[in-house]
Amino acid sequence: MKMPTSVKPAIWGAIGGAIATMIVGFAWGGWVTGGTAGQMASAGAESAIVLAFAPLCVAKAELQPEQIAGLKGESYWKRSEFVVKAGWVANVSEQYRSAVAEACAVTVVEALEAAPPPK
């Protein structure tokens, strides 16, 4: 089958336009693949869980002031382990427990450092 000569440039133009659209879409348009979208959704879910459970952990910590002093004495890297051992994140799924424990430890220690010394 023979194509008219005027159709050939139109086909190449359509192919070039499609390629240019994909390049612009993925580079600057915010398009992502399905795998990247799944990763973004998982990260968002973890952030939401941490935001939801960290205040509960802090509330449990406030019920045990003697434990809070021990938390402040721990090194930065061991604080999340301390929070888990203290049982403040026992109600959190194992998958998210370390992230919630870290957020809780940071919040409690920052609150201690920001509080004025007792008189």
SULURCOR-V209474 format. One record per residue. N is the residue number from 1. RES is the residue in three letters. PHI is phi in whole degrees, -180 to 180 (999 if undefined). PSI is psi in degrees with one decimal (999 if undefined). NEAR is the number of other ideal C-beta (glycine too) atoms within 8 Angstrom. Layout:
N_RES_PHI_PSI_NEAR, N_RES_PHI_PSI_NEAR
//
This chain:
1_MET_999_136.6_2, 2_LYS_-104_132.0_3, 3_MET_-96_146.4_6, 4_PRO_-66_150.5_5, 5_THR_-65_-22.2_5, 6_SER_-79_-17.3_6, 7_VAL_-81_-34.3_8, 8_LYS_-58_-48.6_8, 9_PRO_-64_-32.2_7, 10_ALA_-67_-40.0_8, 11_ILE_-66_-46.7_8, 12_TRP_-64_-35.7_8, 13_GLY_-65_-40.0_8, 14_ALA_-67_-41.7_8, 15_ILE_-65_-46.2_8, 16_GLY_-62_-39.6_8, 17_GLY_-65_-39.4_8, 18_ALA_-65_-43.1_8, 19_ILE_-65_-44.5_8, 20_ALA_-63_-38.9_8, 21_THR_-63_-42.3_8, 22_MET_-66_-41.6_8, 23_ILE_-62_-48.0_8, 24_VAL_-66_-40.9_9, 25_GLY_-63_-46.3_10, 26_PHE_-76_-34.2_8, 27_ALA_-78_-45.6_6, 28_TRP_-123_-15.0_5, 29_GLY_-87_-8.2_7, 30_GLY_86_10.4_5, 31_TRP_-71_144.7_5, 32_VAL_-138_161.6_7, 33_THR_-80_170.4_5, 34_GLY_-63_-37.7_5, 35_GLY_-65_-43.2_6, 36_THR_-66_-39.1_8, 37_ALA_-63_-38.3_9, 38_GLY_-65_-41.5_8, 39_GLN_-64_-40.7_8, 40_MET_-65_-38.9_9, 41_ALA_-66_-41.1_8, 42_SER_-64_-42.6_8, 43_ALA_-64_-39.7_8, 44_GLY_-66_-38.6_8, 45_ALA_-65_-42.0_8, 46_GLU_-64_-41.5_10, 47_SER_-61_-40.5_8, 48_ALA_-66_-39.4_8, 49_ILE_-67_-42.7_13, 50_VAL_-62_-43.8_12, 51_LEU_-64_-31.7_7, 52_ALA_-78_-39.8_8, 53_PHE_-93_-20.8_13, 54_ALA_-60_-44.0_12, 55_PRO_-63_-32.7_7, 56_LEU_-67_-39.0_9, 57_CYS_-64_-43.5_16, 58_VAL_-63_-39.1_12, 59_ALA_-64_-39.8_8, 60_LYS_-65_-37.2_10, 61_ALA_-65_-38.3_15, 62_GLU_-65_-22.7_8, 63_LEU_-78_-11.5_5, 64_GLN_-127_72.4_9, 65_PRO_-62_-28.7_6, 66_GLU_-67_-29.5_6, 67_GLN_-74_-32.7_9, 68_ILE_-62_-39.5_12, 69_ALA_-62_-38.2_8, 70_GLY_-66_-35.4_9, 71_LEU_-64_-42.8_15, 72_LYS_-66_-30.5_8, 73_GLY_-75_-17.6_5, 74_GLU_-74_155.6_9, 75_SER_-72_160.1_5, 76_TYR_-55_-40.2_5, 77_TRP_-75_-18.8_4, 78_LYS_-103_-2.9_8, 79_ARG_-65_-39.8_15, 80_SER_-66_-36.5_10, 81_GLU_-63_-39.8_8, 82_PHE_-61_-43.6_12, 83_VAL_-64_-41.4_16, 84_VAL_-64_-45.6_12, 85_LYS_-65_-32.0_6, 86_ALA_-72_-15.7_10, 87_GLY_86_15.1_7, 88_TRP_-77_-17.1_11, 89_VAL_-120_29.4_13, 90_ALA_-66_-25.9_5, 91_ASN_-87_4.8_5, 92_VAL_-100_141.4_11, 93_SER_-56_146.3_6, 94_GLU_-57_-33.2_5, 95_GLN_-62_-35.1_4, 96_TYR_-110_0.6_12, 97_ARG_-60_-44.2_11, 98_SER_-68_-37.2_8, 99_ALA_-67_-41.6_10, 100_VAL_-67_-40.8_15, 101_ALA_-63_-40.4_16, 102_GLU_-65_-44.7_11, 103_ALA_-64_-39.3_11, 104_CYS_-65_-46.0_15, 105_ALA_-62_-43.3_13, 106_VAL_-63_-43.8_9, 107_THR_-64_-45.1_10, 108_VAL_-66_-45.6_12, 109_VAL_-67_-40.5_11, 110_GLU_-63_-38.0_8, 111_ALA_-66_-38.6_9, 112_LEU_-65_-41.3_9, 113_GLU_-72_-28.2_6, 114_ALA_-85_-19.9_5, 115_ALA_-73_142.5_6, 116_PRO_-69_149.5_3, 117_PRO_-66_146.6_4, 118_PRO_-68_149.6_3, 119_LYS_-95_999_2
//
